[in-house]
Each structure stands twice: as C-alpha cells, then as structure tokens.
Amino acid sequence: MKKTLFLLFCTILMTGLLFFSGSYLLDLVALSDTLDPAQIDVGAGDGDGGGADPAPGDPDFRVGLPGFSFFAPFNANASYDFMDVLRGFKQETGDSINILVLVGDSGDNTDAVMVMRYDPKTSDFNIISIPRDTYITLQGYTFHKVNSVYKVKDGPERLKALLEGMLGQKIDYYVNVNLKTVREIVDLLGGVDYDVPCDMVYDDPDQNLHINLKKGRRTLTGKQVEGLLRFRMPNSWTREVRQFYDGSDIKRIERQHDFFSEMIRQKLNVKYVTKVSEIIDTVYSNIQTDLPLSEMLKLARGLPGISSDSFQTATLPGEAKYIGGVSYYIHDAEQSRALAASMLGGEAAADNY
C-alpha cells in the first residue's frame, strides 16, 4: 500500500510546535518548581464528573490544569511523574538524535520510511528517504523489501538495526503513526494550498484506493493530500503525466519533498495554536514509539525556530532492478554510507549489516 512519507513527519513537527507555542503548557513549565501536584488534574479531560476517573494507561487518561486537557502521557503513573517531566523540560536542550520515522495503517507494512537527524539547538532536520522497495535480507524470513520488516516479531528494533547496518549510523528511536492521523491533521488545519502538477487519476479496488485530482492550485483536504502523496502512476499514461512521474518511488518521493516544504511554509504559524488540544489527541491516539516523553519535551525546545529552510532532504542512493521478476530498489552501499555520514553523522553503528 502506497503511503506518504513526509506528511507523517510534518504531523509530528506541527504537533510539537503548536504544543509548545501554547500558553498553558508554558505556564506549567514556569510553575513546575512551585506548583503543588494536587493542583494537577489527572483524569478525564472533559471534566463531566461522571464516574471514576480513568487510571494511567486507560484511553481516556489525560493530564492538565483544571479545565484544560493537555495530552495522554506515555507511561505516566502519577501526577508527580508529570511534574518531573516538566522540570526536565526546563533543563538544557536535548542533543541531536536520529529517529526512524514510519507511516503505518491498520495493516502491518510500513511503506513510508525515513531516517531523520534533528538538532534542537539549531532547529535543523536532515532527512534521508528510504524507498519502500529497498532490497534487504532479514535472517529467518523470505521477503526482501524494507516495508515488510516492521510486522515481524520485535519489528521496530530489527528494522532500526537493519538500517543502522545499511547506513552505518546509530538510530536512537522510532516513531510510527497511523495514516489516518495524516488525513485528520490536514483537515484540522484547514487543508493545504498546493499546485497539483497534472491530472492524477488512479484506481486500485484491491486497496480501495481511488485518486482523482485535477491539475491546478487548490486547497487540498486530508483525503486529497493522501492521494497526492500516494500517487505514483495513472490509470492511463499521458505526455503531461510523464513530465512528472515514471512509475517509480523516486519520483513520488520528489513530490513528497516538494509538498512537505510547502506545508511547512504555510502551517508553522501561531494562529493554529487553538487547534493544539485536537491535534495532540489525534496524534497520541495513533502513535507508536519508543521515544520517551521527557526526551520529546527537551527536543521540542528547538521547534519554534523551525522554518522551511531548516530541512535538508535526500533519497537513499541506488537504482531500481528486477530480481526474479520482482521490482526492487538496490541501494549503493558505499554512496549510502557516505550520504548518511554527512547527514546523520554522529555515533557510528556497529558494522553488523
């Protein structure tokens, strides 16, 4: 199933920016040394008073000040834990880290894969896209595409280890967000203005995928954005479509890069702060990650300095080839490691690929 790569990252980025632009959390951070934990509202965010408050780990568990629900924190056991997180946020900005970012859905494959390095001190992101058909070998399994690794036992750790070996750079954490989140976030933000380069018409009944976008600049809904970023080939080729697409993942990634840059330019804006609560609830109800909340808070200190110039993007070097009648993307090992050293450079990974 074709999925967008960079819209996931935009979702995470925007959530962080809006979250830390809001006065509510900033007030809590400022008061964290003196605020009595009894003042922290731990329980259901709607304040209806009906029934017992949910416990940490329950889907309705929220933390916030009375009258405002912030979010459902990872592994929160008590309001005291939340206070510790707030105090941690007042400490120095976190160090640069490498994160494996995936887009998933209700299925098992994660066709959208990238590795990004984020430096909260400079607000810079370096992003390497990994084509979904990249050829890999995983001991004990017969498949050979990178988009299938996440579904196996201990999939996140195995995928991190595999990409560490491929790139020669350590990957600290992973984040996987449900594709549904992409659509919902775009709609919450009122859509994204974008110049569709050509008519995009594609139907795949097996996936219940139907794309029908007309050429021209328009405000795209969440569903239309999903179609734009999943589009790779039409039902029928025309000369105009061939100017922008050739059926490969590489051309689709180029379009994703372009759209991502435009979305960042439009949506990194304080006027969207009013959407904070809805965005956070949407993201946290669909996210899977091993990134601790305390680390998120420290990393988020650099988010307000982000602009469309903060991003450097590249695609894993290689070429498409058929092996046994199946199309794969064969990465160039030497060029891939050189690219990763320049864009993800930090702690080298063990050479176990």
N, C-alpha and C positions, 0 to 999 in steps of 0.2 A: 504494500500500500504506500503510495507516494505521500510524503508529508513535508511540511515546511520545516526548514532548519532554523532560520534566523528569527522567525517570529516568536519562537519559544524564548529565545534569549531576550528579545525586546520585552516580552511579558515579565520576565524576572527583573530585568533592569528597571522597567517602569514601576513595578511594584515597590522596589526598593526606593526609588526616587520619591514617589508620592508618599510612601510610608514615612520617610524621614523629612519630608517637607512639612508634614502636618504639625500643628502647634501642640496637639495633645501629647504625643509621644515625647516631643522635646521638653514639654513641661515636666513629664515624669522623669526624664533623664536628669534635668536640673535639680529635681527634688529628691533624687534617689538616695542621697546620703541622710536625709532627714525624714522622709515620708514613712509613716507607720504602716507596716504591711497590712494592718487591719483596714486601712483605707483603700486597699486594692480590692477591686470587685472580681472575685473568681467564681465563675459560674456561667449561666446562660446570658448571652448578650442582650436579649430582648427585654429583660427586666420585668417580665409579666408576673413574676411572683408565684406562678402556679407550679406546685410540685417541688420535689427536691432538686437542688442544684446538681448538674451533671458533674461527675468526677473527672480528673485529668485522664485523657485517653478517650473519653466519650466524644462523639462527633459534635456535640453542642457546647463543649467546654470552651470558654473564652476568658481572656484576661484583659482588664482595662480599668479605667476610672469609672465610678458610678455614672451611668447614663451614656457611656461610650465603650463599645467593644473594640478591642484592638485586633486580636488575632488568636488563633488556636496554636499555642507554642508547642514545639517539638519536645517530647519527653519531659513536660512540665509536671512536677509533683506537688507543688505548693506555691502560694504567692511569694514566699521567701525566695524560691528559685528565680522567679521573675525579677525580684529586686536585685539579685546577684547579677543577672544578665544586664539590667540597666546600668548598674555600677561598672560592669565590664565595658559597656559602650563608652563610658567617659575616659577610659584608658586610651593609650596611643593607638593610632590607626593600624589595622592589621597589615601583615606583609603580603606581598604578591603571592597568588596561588594559581594553580592550573586546575580547571574544572572541566569534566566531561559533561557535555550538555546533550540531552536526548529528547526527541519528541516521540511520545507513545500514544496509544489509544487503548481501547478495551481489549485489543489483541496483544500478542507477545512481541512482535517485531518492532524494532525502533529504527526506522529507515532514515530518520534525520539525526545525524551525528556530527558533533563538532567538539573540538578541544579549544578552550579559550584560556588565556592568561589575563588576569585582572590585577592591576596595580592601584590600590585605593589611594596611594599617596599622590599619584599623578592623574588619576581617573582615566587611565588608558586601558583599552582592551585589545589584545591580539587574538585573532580567531582563525583557526585552521578547519576548514570544512572537510569531512571525510565522506566521499561518495558512498551511497548505500550499498553498491555492488562491489565494494573493495574486497579483493580476494584475501582470505585468511585461512589459517589452519588451526583448528581447536582440537586438542587431544581428546579422543573418545567420541567425536561427533563427525558426521559425514558431510554436513553442509559447509560451504566455503564463502559465505557472504557475511560481512560485518554486521548487517542489520538483524541477524538471527542470534547473535551471542547473548543478548540481554535476557532471553527467555529461558536459558538453561539454569541449572542449579548454581547458585552463587554467581549469577549472571553479571551483576554490576561490578563485582571485584574481578571477575575473569575478563570482562571487557576492558576495564581500566588497565589490568596487567598486560593484555594483548597490545593495546595501543601504546602503552609505555615502551614495550619492546620495539614496536614499529617506529616510534618517533624518537626513542632514546631520551625521553624526558619524563620526569615523575608527574603523575596526575594525582592531585590531593583528594578531590571529592568528585561526586557525580550528582547531577540533577536530572530528573525525568518528569516531565509534565504532560498530562493528558492533552491530546489535541483539542478536545472540547474547550479547554481553557483559552486557547488561541482565539477561537471564534467569539467567546463571551467577552474577553478583554477588549477586542476591537470594537464590539458593539457598545460596551460600557463607555468607551472613549469617543463615541460618535462617528466611528468609521475613520478611514484614512483616504485622503485625496491622492490619487495616483493616475499616471498616464499609461493606460494599457496599450502596449506597442502594436498589437494586431488582434484581429478577431480570434478568440480562443474557444473552440468548440470540441469537446471530448466527452465520450460516454463509455463507462465501464460498468455494465449491470452487475457483474460479479462483486464489485466493491460498493455498489450503489453510489457510484461517483458520476456526477453529471456537471460539467463545466460549460458555461455559456456566457462569455464576456465579450462585449463589443469594444472595438478599438476606440481610444479617446480618453481624455481626462475625466474622471468621475470620482465620487465618494464611494468607496467600496465598503460593503458590510463585512462582518466577520466571515460569513459563508463565502462571499466573493473573494475575500483575501485568501481563504484556504484554497479556493480554486486556482487563483493566480499563482500561488506558490507551489501548488502540486502539478501544475500544467507542464508537460514535457513534450507532448506530441498531439496533433489534432486527429479528428476522425478522417479528414481528407487534407492532404498537403496542398498548400498554395505557395506561390512565389513570395508573397508577403510574409507568411509564417516562417519560411526558410531563411529569411533575413535575421531571425532572432532565435530560432530553435533548429536542432538537428536530431532530436530524439534522445539526446544524451543527458545524463545527470549534470554534466559540467555546465551546459547552457542554462539549465534550471537553477543551479547554484548561483550563476552570474545574475540572474533575475532576482533571486532572493537577496543577494548582496545589495542590489540597487534599491529594492523595496525597503529593506531594513534601514538603509541610510535615510530614506525619505521619511519613514515613520518616526525615526528618532528625531529628525529635524522638526517635525510637526508636533510631536506629543510630549517632548521633555519641556513641559510648561506648567507653571504653578497653578494655572486655572483648573487643572484636573485634580487638585487636592481633594475636592469634595467627593471624589469617587474612591477615596482611599479604602474605606471600610468594605465596599463591594468588591474591589479588586483583590484585597487581601483574602477575603472569604473565598473568592473564586479560585485563586491560585492555591491556597493552602488546602483546599478540599480535593485537589487533584495532584499534588506534588509528591514525588518520592525522591528522597535524597539522604545522603549521609553527612551533609554539611550542617554542623551544629548551629543552633540559633545564635549562640554567643558569638560565633565566628561571623555569621551573617551581619550581626549588628556592627561589629568592628569594620567589616569590609564596606558596609553601606555608608560610612562616613565620607567616602570619596564620591558618592553618586551625584550630589548636587553640582559637581564640577564637570559633569559629562556633557559633551556636545557631539554633533555628527562627525567632528574631526578627531574624536577620541578613539576611533576604531580603525584598526588595520586588519584586513581580511585576505585570506589566501585559500587555495584549494590544494589538497594533497597531490603532489606531482605524480604523474603516471599516465596511462593510456588504457582505452577500452580494448579488450580482446575476447574472442570466443574460445572457450575450453570445453571440449566435449559437447558442443552445441549450445552451451550456456554462456551468456554475456557476463563478463567480469570486468572490474576496473583493477588493473595491475599497477600497484604503486611502485615508484622508483625508490628503492631503499636508500641509496646514497643521497639523492636530492631531498627526500622526505626528512631525513635526519638533519640535513643542513638547514632546511627551512624551519624545522622545529627548534633547532638550537638558536636561531636568530629571533624567533617569535615567542617561543615558550621557555627560553633559556633560563635555567635555574638549577635545581638539583637533578643531576642526571639519573635516569632509571637504571636498574640492574639490567645487564645485557643478557636477557633470558628469552628473547623472542625467537 
